Amino acid sequence: MKIHFVCSGNTFRSRLAEAYLRSKQITGLEVSSSGIKAHDNKNGPVTWFGARLMKRYGLVPHMSKYWKRTTPKLLEQADTVIFMDKAHHHHSKTDLGFTGKRYEIWNIPDLENLGFDTETGSDIEEDVKRIVATEKIFSQIKRKVDSLIKTL
C-alpha cells in the first residue's frame, strides 16, 4: 500500500507526517510526501521548526532528504492521498487533474494560517511562540497518523 501526504512546500507538515508514519515501520507500506508549491520553496530541504521536531522526536532517519513538488504521477501512484488542507485538494483536482477516490483532508493548519511568519528572526519570544504552535501542529499530525494506522 502507498500513502502520499500533500501540503504546500513539503518542508513541514507533509514531511513530518511522512517521517512519523515511516518511523512505525509497517511492513508493505510505502510512504511519500510532496508540496503543491514546493517549486517556490525558499526554506531549503526542511523548515527550521520542522528540523527541530524531526530531531526532537527521533524522526531524522525516517525523513526524506529533499522536498518534492506534487505531480499528477505522484498522486496517481498512491493508494491513498492525505491532503493537509482543502486548498491542497482543490489545487490537485483543478490544476493537476486528481480524480482519486481514496483521499482524506486533514485540515492541519500551517504556521502562516495561524498568523506566523515562517522565517526565524531576532525576536526570541516570537520564535518561542512558533515552537509552541509547531508542537501543537505536530500533535495533530501524530493523532491523525495514529488513527490512519488503525484503518490499515
C-alpha positions in Angstrom: 0.0 0.0 0.0 1.2 3.5 -0.9 0.2 6.6 1.2 1.2 10.1 0.0 0.9 13.3 2.0 0.4 16.7 0.4 1.0 20.2 1.8 2.2 23.5 0.5 6.0 23.5 0.4 6.8 19.9 1.5 9.1 21.4 4.2 7.0 21.0 7.3 3.6 19.2 7.7 3.6 16.6 5.0 7.3 15.8 5.7 6.6 15.3 9.4 3.6 13.1 8.6 5.7 11.1 6.2 8.6 10.6 8.7 6.3 9.8 11.6 4.4 7.2 9.6 7.7 5.7 8.2 9.0 5.5 11.8 6.3 3.0 12.5 8.0 0.6 10.1 4.8 -1.0 8.9 5.5 -4.0 6.5 4.3 -3.4 3.0 3.6 0.3 3.5 5.3 2.9 1.2 5.1 6.5 2.4 5.9 9.7 0.5 5.1 13.4 0.5 5.1 16.4 -1.7 4.1 20.1 -1.8 1.9 21.9 -4.3 4.2 24.9 -4.1 7.5 23.1 -3.5 9.0 24.7 -6.7 8.7 28.1 -4.9 10.5 26.7 -1.9 12.8 29.2 -0.2 13.1 27.2 3.1 15.7 24.7 1.9 15.1 21.0 2.4 13.0 21.5 5.6 12.0 24.5 7.7 14.0 25.1 10.9 11.0 24.3 13.0 10.4 21.1 11.0 14.0 20.1 11.5 13.7 20.8 15.2 10.7 18.5 15.5 12.4 15.8 13.4 15.4 15.8 15.7 13.4 16.0 19.0 11.2 13.1 18.1 13.9 10.9 16.5 12.5 11.1 13.0 15.6 12.2 11.2 16.4 8.7 10.0 12.9 8.4 8.6 12.6 11.8 6.8 13.1 12.2 3.1 16.2 14.2 2.3 14.6 16.7 -0.2 11.3 18.3 -0.9 9.2 17.2 -3.8 6.8 19.1 -5.9 3.3 17.5 -6.2 2.8 16.0 -9.7 -0.1 14.0 -11.3 2.2 11.0 -11.3 2.8 11.1 -7.5 -0.9 11.4 -6.9 -1.8 8.6 -9.3 0.8 6.2 -7.8 -0.7 6.5 -4.3 -3.4 4.2 -3.0 -4.4 6.9 -0.5 -3.6 10.6 -0.7 -3.7 12.7 2.5 -4.1 16.5 1.9 -3.1 18.7 4.8 -6.0 21.1 4.0 -8.8 21.7 1.5 -6.6 24.1 -0.7 -4.2 21.3 -1.5 -7.0 19.0 -2.5 -8.6 21.8 -4.6 -5.3 22.6 -6.4 -4.7 18.9 -7.1 -8.2 18.5 -8.6 -8.2 21.7 -10.7 -4.6 22.1 -11.7 -3.3 18.5 -11.6 -6.4 16.6 -12.7 -6.5 14.5 -9.5 -9.6 12.2 -9.6 -8.7 9.8 -6.9 -11.4 8.3 -4.8 -9.2 7.3 -1.8 -8.1 10.5 -0.1 -8.6 12.4 3.2 -8.4 16.1 4.0 -7.0 16.6 7.5 -7.3 20.4 8.0 -3.9 20.7 9.7 -3.0 24.4 9.7 0.3 25.8 8.6 2.1 28.4 10.6 1.1 31.0 8.1 -2.5 30.1 8.5 -2.1 30.8 12.2 -0.6 34.3 11.6 3.1 33.4 12.0 5.9 34.4 9.7 7.8 31.3 8.9 11.2 32.9 9.0 13.2 33.0 12.2 14.1 36.4 13.4 15.9 38.2 16.1 12.8 38.1 18.4 13.2 35.1 20.7 9.7 35.5 22.1 8.2 35.2 18.7 10.4 32.1 18.0 9.2 30.5 21.2 5.6 31.1 20.1 6.4 29.4 16.8 7.9 26.4 18.6 4.7 26.1 20.8 2.5 26.3 17.7 4.5 23.8 15.8 4.4 21.3 18.7 0.6 21.6 18.6 0.5 21.1 14.9 2.7 18.0 15.2 0.5 16.6 17.9 -2.4 16.9 15.5 -0.4 15.2 12.8 0.6 12.3 15.2 -3.1 11.8 16.2 -4.2 11.7 12.6 -1.4 9.3 11.6 -2.1 7.1 14.6 -5.8 6.9 13.6 -4.9 6.2 10.0 -2.7 3.3 11.1 -5.7 1.7 12.8 -7.5 1.6 9.4 -4.7 -0.1 7.5 
